[in-house]
Amino acid sequence: MTVRRVTLALSLLAVALGAQGCLAVAAGGAVVGAAGAVVGTGAKVVVATGKAVVPGESKEDREKREFKEWKKQRRD
């Protein structure tokens, strides 16, 4: 091999090794982002299961129903 080819090969090897660190950091960031999304979705599911949900019921209808139930509990 000539000196020029050896220099080119070493340069490419150095760039490849340097880029590996960037790729690892990017992949690690993606994993952390995905884990955060799973935790956030899990929290939403927990909140949703605590409320009574009637299929086809709007937010306004649910609030009216909950208010009536609250008034009834206060009377008892």
N, C-alpha and C positions, 0 to 999 in steps of 0.2 A: 504494500500500500504506500501511497505517497503521503507526504506530510500534510498535504492539503486535505486528503480524504480522512486521515486520522483526526485532524482538527475539526472537520465537519462532523464526523461521527461523535466525537466527544462533546461538541456543542449541542448536537441533537439529543444526546443522552442527558446532558445537564438540563435542557429545556423540558424533557419528558419527566425527569425526576421533580423538577420544580412545579410542573403542572399537576402532578399527582397530589401534592399537598392541597392545592386549590380544589381539586375534585373531591378530596376527602372532606374538606370543610363544607363544601356545598352539599354533599350527601348527608353529612351530619346535621346541617341546618334543616334539610328536608325531613329528616326523621323526627327532629324536635318539633317542627311545625305540624307534622301528621299526628304526633302524640298529643299535642295541644288541642287539635281539632277533635280527637276522640274524647278527650276529657271534657271539652266544652259541650259536645253533643250528649255525653252521658249525663251531665248536669241538667241539661234541658229536659231529658227524658225523666229524670227524677222529679223535677218540678211539675212536669205535665201529669205524672201519675198521681200527684197529690190532689189534683183538682178533678171534680166530676166532669166528664166530657160526654155530651150527648151528640150523636152524629147529626149533622145538619143544624146544630144550635149555633147561633151567632154569638159574638162577644156580648152584645147588648142583651140578648135573651138570657145568657148565662148570668150576667150581673143582676138582672131582675129576679131570676130564680133564686140566686144566692141571697139577695136582699130579703126576699120573702121568707126564706128559711131562717135567716138571722133574726128577723122580727118574731117569727114563731118561737124560736128558742128563747128569746128574751121574755116572752109572755109566760112561758112554762116555768 
